[in-house]
């Protein structure tokens, strides 16, 4: 009798599930792991995420690949950094994907840069000045306060696509913003008085601005242009006798930073710029904390 009841209950449960299937996850394609982190933090279990640019690659210089086009063809929402960071490959990947609902201007296209104020905006496109971004510096993912703003905007976009989980999206984004607000004062205190930093590229500028730490120079003579011997010697001459630290990320060559470190007597550290592929909001804040500690560790 018990077995019969259990079997009957199982059949009824299956019938209920068949009549009321679980809502399908929103298929999100993120251009970088930082954007994937935001989608996971805001979307939680209601989203399924594919990241196009892994953290060990420079998202400026990818090539559109068939695997990208397949992912984009199936996507409900594309979450991009924007500000022309992906301009060299994303338009081609979108053309190959032939998915009209995730094209710019459609509800399925979300650009983080469009949700916030960017620094260094207004530079005219001029190859003689290196890899400039007229819309502004696209590396805002190094500023958690801006990322919290983007998260709130992303919650609204996800809610528009999936009203069933709208409240969850909003709650998750607000929790991320609250966690960010709790971390930033301690970071500013930790970095207070740091003498300054040399970045390889302008990808650390938002973090330096957040911490109110001087940006002393760049390993690159111009954005996206490899360092020359004459430029590196000029940096040494300009900074000789000062204190600071040299920070660069994992896909940059060690040669320029090593030259500066040797000739200035400074520490140089190579850190991953983007978060890991499976990072959530907590892992992202921990990741930024590593960068803050490096900035604060400069000899004073």
ABEGO torsion letter per residue (X at the ends): XAAAAAAAAAAAAAAAAAABBBBBBBBBBBABAAAAAAAAAAAEAABBBBBABBAABBAAABBBBAAAAAAAAABABBBBAEGGAAAAAAAAAAAAAGBAAABBGBAABBBAAAABBBBGBGBBBBAAAEBBBAAEBAAAAABAAAAAAAAAAAAAAAAAABAAAAAAAAAAAAAAAAAAAAAAAAAAAAABGBAEBBBABAAAAAAAAAAGBBBABBABABBGBBBBAAAAAAAAAAABGBBEBBBBBAABBAAAAAAAAAAAGBBBBBBBABBBAABBAAAAAAAAAAAAAAAAABBX
